[in-house]
Amino acid sequence: MTGRHLLMIPGPIELEPDVLAALATKTRSHLDPEFVDVLGRALGRVREVLLAPSCQPFVVPGSGTLAMELAANTVIERGDAALVIDTGFFSARMATMLERIGARVTRVSAPLGRAPDLAEVERALAGGGFRAITITHVDTSTGVRAPVRELAALARAHDVLSVVDGVCSAGAEELRQDAWDVDIVLTASQKALGAPPGLAVLAMSKRAIEHARARRTARPGREVPSLYLDALEWLPIMQAYEARSPAYFATPAVNLVQALDVSLGQLIAEGMDARVARHQRIARALRAGLATLELEIVADEAVASSTITAVRYPSGVDVGLIAAVRDEGVVLAAGLHPAIKTTSFRIGHMGAISPSDLLATLGAIERGLARRGGRVDLGAGVAAAQRALAIA
Ligand SMILES: *Cc1c(COP(=O)(O)O)cnc(C)c1O
């Protein structure tokens, strides 16, 4: 039965059969016209999924962390000041990266489970001097969704470049790069984009690219120290493929790109608005079920994400719950945020997730709680989720 476990973690996620099938097709030359067409089409689809027709898409072998680093190195160089909106684990990682580059980092930290205070961000920006602001759209360690539209507008008003880590949001939460004037959106293949792990996906505004170009011209010898992390090295390659001609900088992950292209095609066929609405409906029903089981959700309801939910263990129950739920057929993730690492678990609910997956998950959590000696009214969480699904 090991193959039948339902993967409900914040990436990698359950994949659609057609996406998996694309992995098992012939590995072509990266210069083969058929592959050129696949990567070219995938890049165009990135524009559609991120609602970023005016931006430059990138698909680069690597994980979400690589995407973060590519974005950081595009906007920030040694000596620059950066403002990190700190909502949890991955914001902290971004701050570390910026510090490694040699940036002076200021943090505006949100209390655990809450959104950042816009007035505090505004005050920090008004202090002036920032080159860039970084925002984690959905913080994977708390399940909090940050107000990207408002934060990006503040950044723009202060002439500061905005970088949005959309690894846990892009493809499931409302994210409109062009309309919200976000300079860089970065994500990865294995979360809400519904493909296997292994690809960093980004879209950069004209402003971000111009910034990188101007910096290279103004300060020869102070280019991005890493060739791989220099967006200007990848830029002509991405432009060539999108124009359906081959080019080489570093070998694309051919089969992964094939799978990503299929998955992005599915996202677009569903429609971004419909996709956002489906994730909201399922996430709301999940929270209704968890609340009925008297499990405390880490994120405030108003800012609770549609892709991941962090939940505190009830009294008397510990991390052993995860193994018990796995024995019941559903794979959950342990806590990640340092403050709640051992006292919370996480449920990922993005991608092709259906109401049935949600009910199976809640059922397995109920049985796991019963096995681990938790107080549980078997079926109550599932029933509450059913009612929420039936009215929405
Ligand atoms: C998963 C995640 C990352 C890191 O992605 P990897 O593919 O694990 O390197 C970065 N930011 C956020 C918000 C994430 O959820």
The ligand as a MOL file (V3000), in Angstrom:
LIG
                    3D

  0  0  0     0  0            999 V3000
M  V30 BEGIN CTAB
M  V30 COUNTS 15 15 0 0 0
M  V30 BEGIN ATOM
M  V30 1 C 9.5700 25.7570 -0.4270 0
M  V30 2 C 9.8500 27.2030 -0.3310 0
M  V30 3 C 11.1010 27.7440 -0.6510 0
M  V30 4 C 12.2950 26.9070 -0.9720 0
M  V30 5 O 12.1180 26.1080 -2.0680 0
M  V30 6 P 13.0600 24.8240 -2.2870 0
M  V30 7 O 12.5530 24.2960 -3.5900 0
M  V30 8 O 12.8270 23.9300 -1.1340 0
M  V30 9 O 14.4590 25.3010 -2.3500 0
M  V30 10 C 11.2470 29.1090 -0.5990 0
M  V30 11 N 10.2410 29.9100 -0.2430 0
M  V30 12 C 9.0340 29.4280 0.0760 0
M  V30 13 C 7.9510 30.3780 0.4530 0
M  V30 14 C 8.7980 28.0620 0.0440 0
M  V30 15 O 7.5950 27.5900 0.3750 0
M  V30 END ATOM
M  V30 BEGIN BOND
M  V30 1 1 1 2
M  V30 2 1 2 3
M  V30 3 2 2 14
M  V30 4 1 3 4
M  V30 5 2 3 10
M  V30 6 1 4 5
M  V30 7 1 5 6
M  V30 8 2 6 7
M  V30 9 1 6 8
M  V30 10 1 6 9
M  V30 11 1 10 11
M  V30 12 2 11 12
M  V30 13 1 12 13
M  V30 14 1 12 14
M  V30 15 1 14 15
M  V30 END BOND
M  V30 END CTAB
M  END
